[in-house]
Amino acid sequence: MSEIPPQGLRWLPAIDKLLRTPQAEELIRVYGRESLRDALRESLDAARDQIRAGTPAPDASSLLAAAETRLRSQFAPTLRPVINATGVILHTNLGRAPLSAQAQAAIVTAAAHYSTLEYQLEPGKRGKRDQHAESLLKLITGAAGALVVNNNAAAVTLILAALAKDQQVLISRGQLVEIGGGFRMPDVMHQSGAIMVEVGTTNKTRLEDFARAITPQSALILRVHTSNFKQIGFTEQPELAKLTALAHERALVAADDLGSGALLDTAAFGLDHEPTVQESLQAGCDLVAFSGDKLLGGPQAGIVVGRADLIEKLKRHPLARAFRIDKLSLAGLTATLDHYRRGEALSHIPIWQMISAPAKVLQQRAVAWQSQVGGQVVQSFSTVGGGSLPGESLPTYALSLRSDSAESLSAALRRAPMPVISRIAEDQVLLDPRTVLLDQESTLVEMLRLVLG
Ligand SMILES: *Cc1c(COP(=O)(O)O)cnc(C)c1O
């Protein structure tokens, strides 16, 4: 059965005619002719459906307006800045560590210009990408060798692939962690070609368990910091120094996946002590791998420090090229490391400013927001996040906003022109000053005014 098309369909203008209107000219300038043509086609299809359903035919102007709405949402960037008011300092979903002013500037400079990325000015010859962060890392950690790749997952994979392919890697059953995003230690071992040998039990692994598990096929003992969960109760792990001594006695490599890789002591700020890179080296680890964008406070990167001969092996492995860090991250990382060399990490690196912010100062900031938008200042807790220091928190003061529905208020905050990400606790929307960058504070207040009306 063929239907007779409704009258209105004939009144729809042709795309080419719409494209010649002054209104279209402006849209072509902003979005390009092809995109506008596609958007108009979609708008015309939608209009045809509506006409069949009995709606009168839209005019040219409203068809173009509909196309513009489509284009605006299609062209809206998906990677947008937000205000992190959650109180989670290393929020992985929000991009982990915001960078220091110096690291930001270094990235902009490296992005805008040619650089000595792999060039030595003095002989005027090819240089090495490795030269930049490496010397700083050696200086700061005291390690003999250093290597930087694109993230810690890559660093661990590279260690296993370069030093233990087709050989046994011993790891405690209590450390077969999943980091998140599907990074699971057994899978990483498998991908790297190493043969995983599980040692001990979930809760208890002793030095003797390792000693017994070593065979002529063993190449490496891997310690993995259980960075994102906590084992309490009847638990045991061998002391790191004893484990590395055992490895060396039996001619194995002792490697440590530290995860966060703190260079400063978190215990100074009322948190648990997060194991530091320096401690792992002192305990005799041949290689220590950690992230650039966790407690180091830099851009995404994976760092390996340790024995120079082993680092050389890693550099020569084909995966090193696949895993190499890009020049922008390298510039940001080098500038971040420079803060540690100068002993100014606490005062210059945003995540350390956040970790060390006194509750009193946070209270003052929350009170200042309250005086502008209302609400209540309440005591609360911030966390470090980023898979570090699980269960640990820092006392803070937050601005609490009451509403009929905390869910819908927090959703409205997310929809603000500068999205505000909040935390909900006990049916209240909480805004924690600890993670709100100072240069976003006035915008935050503006957004709160807008949303609260
Ligand atoms: C976070 C983490 C990783 C992964 O580091 P990325 O830099 O995110 O790739 C690996 N191991 C441990 C123990 C971690 O905590």
The ligand as an SDF file (V2000), in Angstrom:
LIG
                    3D

 15 15  0  0  0  0  0  0  0  0999 V2000
   48.7540    3.2950   39.4670 C   0  0  0  0  0  0  0  0  0  0  0  0
   49.5560    2.0630   39.4840 C   0  0  0  0  0  0  0  0  0  0  0  0
   50.0340    1.5040   38.2930 C   0  0  0  0  0  0  0  0  0  0  0  0
   49.7080    2.1070   36.9560 C   0  0  0  0  0  0  0  0  0  0  0  0
   50.2990    3.3510   36.8040 O   0  0  0  0  0  0  0  0  0  0  0  0
   49.8710    4.3140   35.5840 P   0  0  0  0  0  0  0  0  0  0  0  0
   50.8800    5.4020   35.6280 O   0  0  0  0  0  0  0  0  0  0  0  0
   48.4890    4.7410   35.8740 O   0  0  0  0  0  0  0  0  0  0  0  0
   49.9660    3.4770   34.3520 O   0  0  0  0  0  0  0  0  0  0  0  0
   50.7980    0.3550   38.3650 C   0  0  0  0  0  0  0  0  0  0  0  0
   51.0870   -0.2100   39.5580 N   0  0  0  0  0  0  0  0  0  0  0  0
   50.6490    0.2910   40.7320 C   0  0  0  0  0  0  0  0  0  0  0  0
   51.0100   -0.4030   42.0100 C   0  0  0  0  0  0  0  0  0  0  0  0
   49.8720    1.4670   40.7360 C   0  0  0  0  0  0  0  0  0  0  0  0
   49.4260    1.9570   41.8880 O   0  0  0  0  0  0  0  0  0  0  0  0
  1  2  1  0
  2  3  1  0
  2 14  2  0
  3  4  1  0
  3 10  2  0
  4  5  1  0
  5  6  1  0
  6  7  2  0
  6  8  1  0
  6  9  1  0
 10 11  1  0
 11 12  2  0
 12 13  1  0
 12 14  1  0
 14 15  1  0
M  END
$$$$
